[in-house]
Each structure stands twice: as C-alpha cells, then as structure tokens.
Amino acid sequence: MSTTPVITAHRPKTPGRPTAAERAADAGLALTHGGRRWHRPLLVLGIACGVVALASLLAMPFDDRTILGESVWVKSFKFGFSFFTYCLSLAWLLSHMTKLRRTGWVFGTVFAVISAAEVGVIVAAAAMGTFSHFNASDDAFNQVVQGAFQFVPVMFLANVVIAVLVLFQRFGDRAVTAVIRWGLLLSSLGMFAAFFIVTVGGQGQRTQVDANGNEVPLNAGHGVGDLDGNGMFLTGWSTTGGDMRVAHFIGLHGIQVLIGLAMLLGFLAARRVWLRDDRVRAAVVRWSAAGYLGVFATAVWQAVRGQSFASPDAASLAAYAASVLLAFAGIAITVARARRTAAVDAAEPAHALR
C-alpha cells in the first residue's frame, strides 16, 4: 500500500513586510519571540491582584460601609489594580534578561512575596472596615498590618537592584531596551516618591472613625496641607491640598505607558517603512519617556507646594505643558529625519535602474 505525501501550501512572506508575530515581537511581547518565560511568581501574583481589583470594584455597590467618605473597598481596588499592572510588567521585563537571570529571578521573587503580603493586609483591613495606612492603634490585627508595611523598603530595594541589573543587559531590539530602562527608572522614582508621602505631609496625630463606628488613632496622612483631605472620585487624591500619591502613581505606571507605546509603534511599523528601524522606535520611546519624566517631576513639585493636582496654578500648567511640548518636539524631529531617510533609501534603487 503506497502512501501519497500530503503537500501543505505555505503562504509566502511578503518581502519587506513583517509578519504579525514579528510585529508583536518588535512590540515587546516576549511570549511571541524566543520562547522566553515570564517570571512565574510575579505572573501569578499579578493575576491574583487583578482578581482582587475586580472583586473590590464589584463589592462597592453592595457594601455601603465607608471610611472618610469612601467605600472601604476603594483602597483594595487601587492597590489590586496597581500591583496587577506592575507585577505583569515586571514579569515581562525579567523574561528579557540575558545575563544574571537567576539573580533577577531571586529579586523578582522577593518583590512578589512582599507585594503579596502588602496587598493581603490591605484587603484584610478593608474587609474589617478599618484603616490600614497610618493606623496607630495597638490591637493585634493592626500590629500585623503595620508589620507587613515594614518590608516595603525591601521591596523598593529589590526593584532598584533589578533596575541596576538591567543596565548590563543587551536586549537586541533598541525600542524594548529603551522601554525597560526608562520604565524601570520611572517606576523606581515613583516608588521612591511614596516614601515622601509621610515626610512631606508631616506628622499629625488625630482620631478618625472607621466603618464600624470605632474611633481609631491615626498618625500622618497622604495630604500636604490637609492630611486626610477630600478625595477625588475613586483615586482618593486630595482636592484640598497637595498629594504625593499622584506622583507615586504617575511614576510607578510609567513602564506600562512605555510598553503600550512600544507595542503601538511595533504594529504601526507594518504600514510605516520609516518605523521599521528600531533606532527610530527607540528614539520615540526615549523622547516620550523624557516628557513623562517632566510630568512626574511637576506632579512632585505641585504636591510639595500643597497644591491639589485637580487645581493647578499657572506655574504648574506651564511645567506640564513644557514637558509635553518637549516630548512632541523630540518625536517630531525624530519622525521627520526617519521619513527623510526612508525616502532617500527608496529613491536609490530607482536611480540605480536608470
């Protein structure tokens, strides 16, 4: 019995046009290129924090308990969402390491363990209807919560170590390199800003009522000029004073903004010849990051002056505008040069045929 071979037709690749997989790889999706594995503990924790954020959001309409006028689940939603995005970004980043991978894995695991403890006690405090941060009561539950927060500096140092390790890596694609290095710089600055929440706001011993009607002693707070402030919807950022949490949020999530930008540039490269050069995409990422850094610095400056993010004065608006214009100017120059180079390259074969 003879067997007739089955011939499978393959669609030829269009010369000069990257495939969807290649575009995704250029965009920084590590799972599509090189068989890289994301950091498993960070990946699992990120997914778990996403579940926490979703569950907290769904609980708000059904649980009418409030703390300082906000749902008891607002804080667990914010921290769940924040760690969901950052842990997944860090897991993606660590998959790109080419040197000292084991060292990076260890510090990534340290970050994941401490993050899990921090999110865990915040969720527990929300379920108990009491304060987590700045709670100065001496009951056993609060001692556990405050004990978990003592490891936050270690988590910050783990992130800094990973940022330093990244400086010695070669990632191949320049755009991905720019995303990782600038993203880690921004996130480290964002975490560092969190340490100034108490020092800038100042100490302030007072008593507030939790969701159970119990008086709870508090020390320090988020607001600058108004420790507890009147929070903006969902974010809780102060509308009556400065708030370092704004800069903390902006810096911490800069890496996700840059990842999204790199992904967009990677997919646009399929239709824009001048974007296929990773040096061009890297330059766009760097200029965007520089402008983003200016926005972060302005948010810090605004907070330390006791000014609400929602009510910027002329000086703050000018600083924000200057940061955005810097980024746009740099990107415009980069794009103009890239398009001019692409046009020259396209014209050379035509002249050669004459």
N, C-alpha and C positions, 0 to 999 in steps of 0.2 A: 504494500500500500504506500503510495507516494504522498508526500505532504507538500502542498503548494505554499510557498512562503508568502506571508502577508506583508504587503508593502504599505508602509504608512507615509502619507504625504505630509511634509512639513512646510509650513508657510515660510517662505524666505524672509529674512530680516531686511528691511529697507535700509540701504546704506546711509549712514549718517544720522539715522533716526533711532534713538534709544528705545528699547522695549519698555513695557510697563514695569517689569521687575528692575531694570536698570534705573529707570526714573525713580522708583521707590528707594533703591539703594542710594542714589545720589541725594535723595531727600533725607537720608539718615535713618531709614527703617532697618535696623540691624538684623531683624529676623529674615529679611529677604536676601541677605548677602553674606557669604562666608560661613554660614551655619553657626553664627555666634549665638551663645545662650545668654539670656538676660539673668541678672543676679536673682536667684530664686527667692531668698528671704524677703528682699525688697519688693519683688513682684507679688508675692503672696500678701505681704502687709499692705501694699498699695491697693490691691483688690479688696481686702478686708476693710480698709479705710473708706473706699468708695461705697461699700455696703453701709458703713456707719453713717456716712453723709446722707445717703438716700433714706435710710431708716429715720434719721433725725429730722429730715425735711418732711417726711410723711407723718411723723408724730406731732408736729407743730399744730395742725388744725384740730387734733383730738385731745391734746393735753393743754389745758388752759393755765397751767402754772407759769408764773413769770418771776424773773429776777431783775430788778432795776428796770422794769417795764418791758423786758424782752422775754420771749419764750425760754424756758430752761434748756431747750434743745438747740438754741442758736449757736452756742459755743461748740457743742459737739459736731454740729453740721460744718462749721467753719474749719475746725481742726481736721475733721474727717476728709473734707474736700481738699484742704491744703496738703495733707500727707498723701492722699490718693494721687494727686498730680506729681508731687515731688518725688515720692518713692518710685513711681514708674519711670520718671525721667532719670533718676539716679541708677536704676536697674538697667536702663537702656545705655546710659553712659558707660557703666562699668563693663558692658559687653564689648566695648570698643578698645579696651586696654590691650596693648601688645606687650608691655613689659610690666613686671611686678604684679601680675594678675592676681596671684594668691594674696599678696598684701592688700590690694584693693578689695578683694572679696572679704577679707577679715574686717577691714574698717567699714565696709558696706554693711556687714552683719551687725557690727557694734551699733551703727546708726539705726538699723532696723529694730534691734532689741529695745533700745532706749526709746525710740519713737513709739513702739507698741505700748510700752509702759505709760508714756505720757498721754497718748490718746485714750488708753484704757482708764486711767484715773479721771480724765475729763468726762468721759461718758458716764462713769460711776457717779461722779458728783452731780451730773445733770439728772441722772435717774433718782438721786437722793434729794434733788431740789435745793441744792446748796451751792455756795461759792467754791470754786476750785482755786483760781489765782487770787493772791493777796489775802487769803483766809488765814487769820491769826489765832483761830480758836485752838484749844488744846485737847480736843476729843481725839480718840484713837483713829477714827476714819480720816480726819483731816491730816493727822501726822503721816499716814500712809501716802496721801495725795501729795503733801509737801515734800515728802521723802523722794518720791518719784521725780519731782521737778528739780531736785538737786543734781541730777545726772544730765540735765540739758547742756551744761558747758562741755561735757564729754562728747555729747552728740555733735556739738558745734566743732569741736576739735577733730572729730572723725571726718567731718565734711571738709575741713581745711586740709587735712592730710590727703584726702582723695584729690582735692584741687591741686595740691603740690605734685602729687604723682602724675597727674595729667600733663604737667609741663614737660615731662620726659617721654611722652608718648608720640608716636607717629601714626596718624590715623588714615593716611592715604588721601582721602578727599579733603581738600582745604576748607570747604564750607562746613563739613562736620567738625573739623578741628576748631574752627572759629566758634561754632556753636558751643562745643564742650568747654573750651577755655573761657570764653566770655560768660557763658551761662553759669559756670561754677564761681567765677568772680562775683557776678551779681548775686547769686544765691548766698555766698559766704558773707557778702556785705549786708544782705537782708537779714540773715541770722544774727550778725553782729549788732545790727540796729535794735534787735529785740532786747539786748542786754541794757540798753539805754532807756527802755521804757520806764523803769523804776527811777533811775538816777535823774532823768530829765523831768519826769513828772513830780518827783520829790516824795518824801515820806508824808503820810497823812493818816494818823490813827483816827478811826471813826467807827461807827456801828451802823450796819445796814440790815434790813430784814430780808431773809431768804424766802423761797417759795412756800415754806412750811409755816411762816409767821414767826420764826425764831430770829432773835437778834444775834448777828454774827459780827465779831470784831474784825475789821479789815485794816491793813497797813499798806500804804502806797496804792497806786492805781494807774490806769492807762493814760488818762488825760493830762495834758500840760496846761495848767491854769485852772482846770476843773477836773479833779481826779476821776470822778465817776462819769461826768459829762452827760449829755443827752445824745444817745447813739443814733447814727444813720440807720436806715432800714437794712436789716439782715447783717451788714458788716459790723454794726455797733460802733463804728468810728465816731468820735466826738464831734458834735456840731457846735459846741460851746467853748472849745479850746483846741489846742494842738493835740496830735495823737501820733506817736511814733509807730503804731501798728500799720499805718498807711505805708510808710517807707519799708517796713518789715515785709509787708505783703508784696509790694512792687518788686523789691529786690529778690525775694525768695522765688517768685514765679517768673523771673526774667528768663530762666532757661527754657520754660515751656513756650514762651513767646518766640524765642530764637529757634527752637525746634520746629514750631509751626511755620515760621518764616522760611527755614531751610527746606521744609517739605514743599511749600508753595513754589519756591524757586526751582526745586528739582523737577516738579511736574510741568512748570512753565517752560523749562528748557527743551521740552519736546517740540514746542512751537516757536521758540525764540532761539535762533542759532547762536546769538551772542551770549546767551546764558549757559551754554553747554561747557564753557570753560569754568572749571571750579574756582579759578582765581577770581573771576568776576563775582560768582555767588558768594565767595568768602568775603570779598570787599563789601558787598551789600550787607552781609551779616554784621561785619565789624562796624560799619557806619551806623547801622540800626542799633547795635549794642551801645555805641558811644552816646547816641541820643537818649537811649533808655537809661544809661548811667546818669545823664544830666537830669532826667525826670526824677530818678531816685534821690539824687543829691538835693534837688529842690524840695522834694517831699520831706526830707530830713530837716532842711533849713526852715521850712514852713512850720514843722512841728515844734522845734526848739524855741520858736518865737511865740508859741502859744496860739497859733493861728489854725483854725479849722480848715481841713482840706476842702470842705464844701464852700468856704468863703475866702478865697484867695484875694490878696490885695494886688495892686498894680505891679509891685516888685516881683511877687510870686508868679503872676501871669507872664511877666516878661521873661523870667527864668525858664518857665515851662516852654514858652514859645521859642526861646533861643535854642533849647535842647532839641525840639522838634525840627527847627529850621536847619540846625547843624546836620542832623541825620539826612534830611531831604536834600540838602546841598551836596553832601558827600555821595549819596546814592545817585543823584542826577549827573554828577561829574563821572562817576564810575560807569553808568549806563551809556552816556554819550561816547566815552572812549571805547567801550566794548562794541558798540554798534558801528563806530567808525572803523575799528579794526576788522570786524566781521565783513563790512562792505569792501574793504581793501582786499581781504583774503578771497572773497567771492569774485572780485574783478580780475585777479591774477590769472586764473585758468582761461578766461576769455581772451586776454591779451596774448597768452601763450599759443592759442589756436590760430591767431592771425598770421 
